[in-house]
Amino acid sequence: MAVRRYSIGTQTFEKLITENRVYVDKTELIYNLVQYHYIFLSRPRRFGKSLLCSTLKSYFEGRKDLFKGLAMEKLETEWVEYPVIHLDFSGDKSGNYEIMNETIGDMLKQYETKYNVPSPQNPLAYNLRLRNIVEAAYEKTGKQVVIIIDEYDALMLNVIDNDEKQNQVRTTMNNLFSPIKGLDPKLRFVFITGITKFSQMSIFSALNNLNDISLDPEYEGLCG
């Protein structure tokens, strides 16, 4: 019998499963979660948010092979493969505005390449770039699109002690997220994680059907 080892710091569901690491099955909770449309979850750093995002990505990509022996294998019967846009802001700790723009630009460029979206005249027009990516993915696959945003507030927290930079970053992030509400018919699921909930962010005022499950007892064991 193969020895199953505990994993420290692994944030990728596929790696956890394929390397036969110990995984505490959260997939029944995930199955219940994906019946909703827009979800926000707040948890501290190092609390398993990134692993959860990775698990959701694998599920929506139809990776049935990774869920063998887990609750999801019995609960899910269709295993539809959706196009997934996964934006992870947790890696940029610089607090530098130029590096932040490079981070966002590189993430969007990855999906522009994947879905053959022309390079924009203005690379900082993040709202247009995200909208074009979603529309292209929808047209190319014929499926609604899934958006997973990990630690949406990481870049703002990097400059929390500087009001000028904070406003600059918030404006940029509001611009990036602004198309989401208008893309509603083309979106299957939107999942957003963060450490805190910034009331000034347009994403929370625009998405009036956003379900905040941060304090929901049903999902208290979803991470960690």
C-alpha positions as CSV (number, residue, x, y, z in Angstrom):
1,M,0.0,0.0,0.0
2,A,1.4,3.4,-1.0
3,V,2.3,5.8,1.7
4,R,0.2,9.0,1.6
5,R,2.1,12.0,2.9
6,Y,0.9,15.3,4.3
7,S,1.6,18.3,2.1
8,I,2.9,21.6,3.3
9,G,2.3,24.7,1.2
10,T,0.8,22.8,-1.8
11,Q,-1.7,25.2,-3.5
12,T,-2.5,23.1,-6.6
13,F,-5.3,20.5,-6.4
14,E,-4.0,18.5,-9.3
15,K,-0.5,18.2,-7.7
16,L,-2.0,17.2,-4.4
17,I,-4.0,14.4,-6.0
18,T,-1.5,13.1,-8.6
19,E,1.3,13.0,-5.9
20,N,-1.1,11.0,-3.7
21,R,-0.9,13.5,-0.8
22,V,-3.5,13.6,2.0
23,Y,-6.5,15.6,1.0
24,V,-9.4,16.3,3.4
25,D,-12.4,16.0,1.2
26,K,-14.2,19.4,0.8
27,T,-15.9,18.5,-2.5
28,E,-19.4,18.1,-1.2
29,L,-19.2,21.7,0.1
30,I,-17.8,22.7,-3.3
31,Y,-20.7,21.0,-5.1
32,N,-23.2,22.9,-3.0
33,L,-21.3,26.1,-3.6
34,V,-21.3,25.9,-7.4
35,Q,-25.0,25.9,-7.5
36,Y,-24.8,29.7,-6.9
37,H,-23.7,32.2,-9.4
38,Y,-21.5,34.9,-7.7
39,I,-19.6,34.1,-4.5
40,F,-17.2,36.0,-2.2
41,L,-15.2,34.4,0.5
42,S,-12.9,36.2,3.0
43,R,-10.2,34.3,4.9
44,P,-6.8,35.2,6.4
45,R,-3.6,34.4,4.5
46,R,-2.3,30.8,4.5
47,F,-5.9,29.6,5.1
48,G,-6.3,27.4,1.9
49,K,-8.0,29.9,-0.4
50,S,-5.6,29.2,-3.3
51,L,-6.1,25.5,-3.0
52,L,-9.8,26.0,-3.0
53,C,-9.5,28.2,-6.2
54,S,-7.4,25.5,-7.8
55,T,-10.0,22.8,-6.9
56,L,-12.8,24.9,-8.4
57,K,-10.7,25.3,-11.5
58,S,-10.2,21.6,-11.9
59,Y,-13.9,20.9,-11.3
60,F,-15.0,23.5,-13.9
61,E,-12.5,22.2,-16.4
62,G,-14.2,18.8,-16.2
63,R,-11.2,17.0,-14.6
64,K,-13.2,14.0,-13.4
65,D,-10.1,11.9,-13.1
66,L,-8.8,14.1,-10.2
67,F,-12.0,13.6,-8.1
68,K,-11.9,9.8,-8.1
69,G,-12.9,8.5,-4.7
70,L,-14.1,12.0,-3.5
71,A,-17.7,13.0,-2.8
72,M,-17.8,15.0,-6.0
73,E,-17.4,11.9,-8.1
74,K,-20.8,10.6,-7.0
75,L,-22.5,14.0,-6.7
76,E,-21.6,15.3,-10.2
77,T,-23.2,13.5,-13.2
78,E,-22.5,15.8,-16.1
79,W,-18.8,17.0,-15.8
80,V,-19.3,19.9,-18.3
81,E,-16.0,21.5,-19.3
82,Y,-16.2,25.3,-19.0
83,P,-13.6,27.9,-20.0
84,V,-12.0,29.1,-16.8
85,I,-10.3,32.5,-16.3
86,H,-8.2,32.3,-13.1
87,L,-6.6,35.5,-11.9
88,D,-4.3,35.1,-8.9
89,F,-3.0,38.4,-7.3
90,S,-1.4,36.7,-4.2
91,G,2.0,36.5,-5.8
92,D,2.8,40.2,-6.2
93,K,4.2,41.5,-2.9
94,S,6.1,44.5,-4.4
95,G,3.8,47.4,-3.7
96,N,5.1,48.9,-6.9
97,Y,2.5,50.3,-9.3
98,E,4.5,49.5,-12.5
99,I,5.1,45.9,-11.4
100,M,1.4,45.6,-10.5
101,N,0.5,46.6,-14.1
102,E,2.9,44.0,-15.4
103,T,1.3,41.4,-13.2
104,I,-2.2,42.1,-14.4
105,G,-1.1,42.5,-18.0
106,D,0.8,39.2,-18.0
107,M,-2.3,37.3,-16.6
108,L,-4.6,38.8,-19.2
109,K,-2.1,38.2,-22.0
110,Q,-2.1,34.5,-21.2
111,Y,-5.9,34.3,-21.9
112,E,-5.7,36.7,-24.9
113,T,-3.2,34.2,-26.4
114,K,-5.3,31.2,-25.5
115,Y,-8.5,32.6,-27.1
116,N,-6.9,34.5,-30.0
117,V,-7.9,38.0,-28.7
118,P,-6.0,40.8,-30.6
119,S,-3.5,42.8,-28.5
120,P,-5.2,46.0,-27.3
121,Q,-4.0,49.4,-28.4
122,N,-4.0,50.5,-24.8
123,P,-2.6,47.7,-22.6
124,L,-3.9,49.4,-19.5
125,A,-7.5,49.2,-20.6
126,Y,-8.0,46.2,-18.4
127,N,-11.8,46.4,-18.5
128,L,-11.9,46.1,-22.3
129,R,-9.3,43.3,-22.2
130,L,-11.2,41.2,-19.7
131,R,-14.5,41.7,-21.5
132,N,-12.9,40.7,-24.8
133,I,-11.4,37.6,-23.3
134,V,-14.7,36.5,-21.8
135,E,-16.6,37.1,-25.0
136,A,-13.9,35.3,-27.1
137,A,-14.0,32.3,-24.7
138,Y,-17.7,32.2,-24.8
139,E,-17.8,32.3,-28.6
140,K,-15.0,29.8,-29.1
141,T,-16.3,27.2,-26.7
142,G,-20.0,27.8,-26.8
143,K,-20.0,27.5,-23.0
144,Q,-20.5,30.1,-20.3
145,V,-17.3,31.3,-18.7
146,V,-16.0,30.8,-15.1
147,I,-14.0,33.6,-13.5
148,I,-12.0,32.8,-10.4
149,I,-10.2,35.7,-8.6
150,D,-7.8,34.8,-5.9
151,E,-7.0,37.5,-3.3
152,Y,-8.5,40.4,-5.2
153,D,-7.3,42.7,-2.4
154,A,-3.7,41.6,-2.2
155,L,-2.4,44.5,-4.3
156,M,-4.3,47.1,-2.2
157,L,-3.1,45.6,1.0
158,N,0.5,45.9,-0.2
159,V,0.1,49.7,-0.1
160,I,-2.3,50.0,2.8
161,D,-0.2,52.6,4.6
162,N,0.0,54.9,1.6
163,D,-3.3,56.7,0.8
164,E,-2.2,57.9,-2.6
165,K,-1.0,54.5,-3.8
166,Q,-4.1,52.9,-2.3
167,N,-6.4,55.1,-4.3
168,Q,-4.3,54.5,-7.4
169,V,-4.5,50.7,-7.0
170,R,-8.2,50.7,-6.1
171,T,-9.0,52.7,-9.3
172,T,-7.0,50.2,-11.4
173,M,-8.7,47.2,-9.8
174,N,-12.2,48.8,-10.1
175,N,-11.4,49.2,-13.8
176,L,-10.4,45.6,-14.2
177,F,-13.5,44.2,-12.5
178,S,-16.0,46.7,-14.0
179,P,-17.2,44.5,-16.9
180,I,-18.2,41.5,-14.8
181,K,-21.8,42.6,-14.2
182,G,-22.5,43.4,-17.9
183,L,-21.1,40.0,-18.9
184,D,-23.6,38.1,-16.7
185,P,-25.4,36.1,-19.5
186,K,-22.0,34.7,-20.5
187,L,-20.8,33.8,-17.0
188,R,-21.5,30.4,-15.4
189,F,-19.8,31.2,-12.0
190,V,-17.7,33.9,-10.4
191,F,-15.7,33.2,-7.3
192,I,-13.7,35.9,-5.5
193,T,-11.5,35.5,-2.5
194,G,-9.8,38.1,-0.3
195,I,-8.5,38.8,3.1
196,T,-10.9,41.7,3.7
197,K,-13.9,43.3,2.0
198,F,-13.2,46.8,0.7
199,S,-16.5,48.7,0.7
200,Q,-15.1,51.2,-1.9
201,M,-14.7,48.5,-4.5
202,S,-17.2,48.7,-7.3
203,I,-17.3,44.9,-7.6
204,F,-19.3,44.8,-4.4
205,S,-21.7,47.6,-5.3
206,A,-22.2,46.4,-8.9
207,L,-22.8,42.8,-8.2
208,N,-25.9,43.1,-6.1
209,N,-26.4,39.3,-6.3
210,L,-23.0,38.5,-4.8
211,N,-23.2,35.9,-2.1
212,D,-20.8,36.6,0.8
213,I,-20.3,33.2,2.5
214,S,-17.5,34.4,4.8
215,L,-19.5,34.0,7.9
216,D,-21.9,31.3,6.7
217,P,-21.8,28.3,9.1
218,E,-22.5,25.9,6.2
219,Y,-19.1,26.8,4.7
220,E,-17.0,27.4,7.8
221,G,-15.0,24.2,6.9
222,L,-14.5,25.0,3.2
223,C,-10.9,26.1,3.6
224,G,-8.0,24.9,5.7
